[in-house]
Amino acid sequence: VLTHTHPLWKAADVVPFVLLERSHVIDCFLEEMRREGLYPEQSHVERLASQLSYYTTGDKQFSRLGCKQVVAKVNLL
């Protein structure tokens, strides 16, 4: 247990790192477009999501950079 090694761990929040699937990236696009006051059309969001870089494991696609590029793509609209 980390709390035994250093008292700092008692106050620290540990945020797990997880890979974002393509569906999560699409959710990021939908949220960012709503935040910017744009109407998120599903076909348009799918097209924007397809422009990002993914790697495939089995039948799942995972984003190489998470949602980092989403804001930049939405700002270009």
N, C-alpha and C positions, 0 to 999 in steps of 0.2 A: 504494500500500500504506500502510495506516495506521501501521505501525510506524516509517515514515520521518518522519511528522509529529510524533509525540510518543512518548517512551519508555514512557509509561503503557500504550499499546496492546500492548506486548510481554507484559504481565502480565494484561491484561483478557481476560475470556471474553465473547465476543459471542454473545448469545442471539437467534436470529432470531425475529421476530414472524410468526406464521402464524395464519390464521383457523381457528377450530374448526368443523368440520362437525357436523351434528346427531348423527351416529354417535359423534363424540368426546365430545359432551356426555352421551350415554347412557352411555358408558364412565365418565365422571366420576361419574354417579349410581350406577352399579354399584359402583365403588370406594368411594365415600363411604358407601353403605349397608352394605357389608361391614365397613368400618372402625367403623361404629356398632353392629355386631352384628346388623343386620337382614338378613333373607333377601330378596334383591332379586328380586322377581317381575317378569318381563319386561313384562307388560301394565301393571303399576303404574309401572314405570320409563318406559315409553313415554308414559303419561298425564302424568307429572310433566314430562318433557321437552317435551311439547306445550304446557305452560303458559308456557314461556320465549319470549322474543322472538327471531325469526330474520329474516333477509332472504334472498331467493332470487336466485340468479344461474344462469341456465340451468336445469339440473335438480338443482342442489345447494342445500341450505339451510345458511347459516352463522349461528352464534350471534352476537347483537349484543354480548353481554357475556361470552362465553367460558363458563367454568365457575364464575364468581363467585357466581351465585345458587344453585348446587347445594347448598351446605352449608345455607343458610337453608331451602330447600325440604325437605331431609331432616330438619332439626331440627324441622320442624312435624309430622312423622309421629308 
